[in-house]
């Protein structure tokens, strides 16, 4: 993660920036969501994961992978490109 991304992430976590988050992927489980998150963060994007569904399912629950609205188009392009490589 580069310095700019790290600074923005800390500001968002402290509530210093109002960010509209956009879902770019819904993973079937936590491990897949973490893989997608790591890929997008490796490209310099901010990423947040949010479990959906029943809480007692733990790592087996679906997880939304979200990025700031301003980075959604780039995130989708990265995910589309990675799908073509698999």
Residue frames as qw, qx, qy, qz and C-alpha x, y, z in Angstrom:
[[0.000, 0.892, 0.453, 0.000, 0.00, 0.00, 0.00],
 [0.428, 0.439, -0.039, 0.789, 1.44, 3.36, -0.92],
 [0.205, -0.138, -0.446, 0.860, 1.68, 6.34, 1.44],
 [0.329, -0.102, -0.164, -0.924, -1.34, 8.17, -0.01],
 [0.651, -0.252, -0.624, -0.352, -3.56, 5.12, 0.39],
 [0.518, -0.214, -0.678, 0.476, -2.35, 4.56, 3.94],
 [0.015, -0.055, -0.264, 0.963, -3.12, 8.18, 4.92],
 [0.491, -0.143, -0.328, -0.794, -6.58, 8.08, 3.35],
 [0.642, -0.236, -0.725, -0.076, -7.39, 4.77, 5.01],
 [0.348, -0.200, -0.605, 0.688, -6.46, 6.15, 8.46],
 [0.187, 0.000, 0.056, -0.981, -8.58, 9.28, 7.90],
 [0.599, -0.186, -0.519, -0.581, -11.58, 7.18, 6.86],
 [0.592, -0.227, -0.744, 0.211, -11.17, 4.87, 9.87],
 [0.206, -0.213, -0.470, 0.832, -11.15, 7.90, 12.19],
 [0.147, 0.756, 0.627, -0.115, -14.25, 9.30, 10.51],
 [0.191, -0.570, 0.102, 0.793, -12.35, 12.24, 9.04],
 [0.152, 0.193, -0.573, -0.782, -13.66, 11.71, 5.51],
 [0.695, 0.287, 0.420, -0.508, -17.16, 11.01, 4.27],
 [0.044, 0.297, -0.833, -0.464, -16.86, 8.20, 1.76],
 [0.820, 0.192, 0.087, -0.532, -19.62, 6.58, -0.24],
 [0.331, -0.309, 0.881, 0.137, -18.76, 2.88, -0.55],
 [0.726, 0.335, -0.254, -0.543, -19.76, 0.78, -3.56],
 [0.796, -0.139, 0.588, -0.034, -20.01, -3.02, -3.66],
 [0.366, 0.619, -0.552, -0.421, -17.83, -4.35, -6.48],
 [0.496, 0.160, -0.848, -0.091, -17.94, -8.05, -5.62],
 [0.748, -0.392, 0.249, -0.474, -19.88, -10.43, -3.39],
 [0.255, 0.390, -0.882, 0.063, -17.70, -13.30, -2.26],
 [0.765, -0.270, -0.495, -0.310, -19.27, -16.60, -1.15],
 [0.801, -0.474, -0.274, 0.242, -17.03, -16.71, 1.93],
 [0.316, -0.918, 0.141, 0.195, -14.46, -14.75, 3.95],
 [0.651, -0.308, 0.472, 0.508, -11.32, -16.38, 2.48],
 [0.486, 0.503, 0.494, 0.517, -12.33, -15.44, -1.09],
 [0.035, -0.974, -0.196, -0.106, -13.22, -11.93, 0.05],
 [0.514, -0.735, 0.261, 0.357, -9.75, -11.57, 1.61],
 [0.634, 0.051, 0.520, 0.570, -8.13, -12.67, -1.68],
 [0.276, 0.766, 0.408, 0.413, -10.10, -10.07, -3.63],
 [0.293, -0.951, -0.044, 0.085, -9.31, -7.43, -1.00],
 [0.619, -0.495, 0.360, 0.493, -5.58, -8.18, -1.17],
 [0.548, 0.340, 0.510, 0.569, -5.62, -8.01, -4.98],
 [0.099, 0.889, 0.308, 0.324, -7.36, -4.61, -5.02],
 [0.435, -0.875, 0.093, 0.190, -5.20, -3.20, -2.21],
 [0.700, -0.179, 0.406, 0.560, -2.15, -4.38, -4.15],
 [0.375, 0.552, 0.429, 0.609, -3.33, -2.06, -6.94],
 [0.188, 0.081, -0.197, 0.959, -3.52, 0.83, -4.48],
 [0.400, -0.489, -0.402, -0.663, -7.28, 0.87, -3.86],
 [0.298, -0.224, 0.612, -0.697, -9.00, 1.27, -0.51],
 [0.546, -0.141, -0.754, -0.337, -11.11, -1.78, 0.33],
 [0.413, -0.232, 0.568, -0.673, -13.62, -2.61, 3.04],
 [0.324, -0.106, -0.920, -0.191, -15.25, -5.98, 3.68],
 [0.488, -0.142, 0.330, -0.795, -18.77, -6.34, 5.09],
 [0.064, 0.089, 0.994, -0.010, -20.29, -9.73, 5.96],
 [0.543, -0.034, -0.140, -0.828, -23.88, -10.22, 4.84],
 [0.692, -0.127, -0.670, -0.237, -26.43, -12.80, 5.83],
 [0.775, -0.586, -0.192, -0.137, -26.68, -14.66, 9.11],
 [0.090, -0.836, 0.486, -0.237, -23.96, -13.80, 11.65],
 [0.766, -0.391, 0.497, -0.115, -23.55, -17.32, 13.03],
 [0.908, 0.410, 0.043, 0.075, -22.18, -18.59, 9.71],
 [0.573, -0.618, 0.308, 0.441, -18.78, -17.01, 10.44],
 [0.160, -0.480, 0.589, 0.631, -16.29, -17.40, 7.58],
 [0.298, 0.257, 0.871, 0.293, -18.89, -19.27, 5.50],
 [0.234, 0.781, 0.439, -0.378, -21.17, -16.23, 5.12],
 [0.510, 0.662, 0.272, 0.477, -21.22, -14.10, 1.97],
 [0.400, -0.584, -0.068, 0.703, -19.04, -10.99, 2.15],
 [0.390, 0.898, 0.185, 0.081, -19.41, -7.73, 0.24],
 [0.608, -0.130, 0.119, 0.774, -16.17, -6.29, -1.11],
 [0.121, 0.942, 0.314, -0.013, -16.53, -2.51, -1.22],
 [0.521, 0.035, 0.064, 0.851, -14.41, 0.37, -2.48],
 [0.061, 0.544, 0.182, -0.817, -14.95, 4.13, -2.42],
 [0.577, 0.681, 0.407, -0.197, -17.41, 5.16, -5.12],
 [0.236, 0.874, -0.304, -0.296, -14.67, 7.08, -6.93],
 [0.105, -0.504, 0.839, 0.178, -12.60, 3.89, -7.29],
 [0.752, 0.164, 0.557, -0.313, -15.43, 1.51, -8.27],
 [0.729, 0.642, -0.113, -0.209, -14.84, 1.66, -12.03],
 [0.227, 0.670, -0.703, 0.069, -11.13, 0.92, -11.60],
 [0.464, -0.255, 0.793, -0.302, -11.86, -1.91, -9.16],
 [0.820, 0.341, 0.342, -0.307, -14.32, -3.51, -11.59],
 [0.596, 0.704, -0.373, -0.102, -11.76, -3.29, -14.40],
 [0.048, -0.549, 0.814, -0.184, -9.16, -5.01, -12.19],
 [0.627, -0.021, 0.703, -0.336, -11.62, -7.74, -11.23],
 [0.796, 0.531, 0.066, -0.283, -12.69, -8.24, -14.87],
 [0.410, 0.697, -0.588, -0.011, -9.06, -8.56, -15.95],
 [0.253, -0.395, 0.846, -0.256, -8.33, -11.07, -13.19],
 [0.784, 0.197, 0.462, -0.364, -11.35, -13.19, -14.24],
 [0.728, 0.628, -0.210, -0.174, -9.95, -13.40, -17.76],
 [0.167, 0.638, -0.741, 0.123, -6.61, -14.64, -16.39],
 [0.514, -0.230, 0.748, -0.352, -8.15, -17.51, -14.41]]
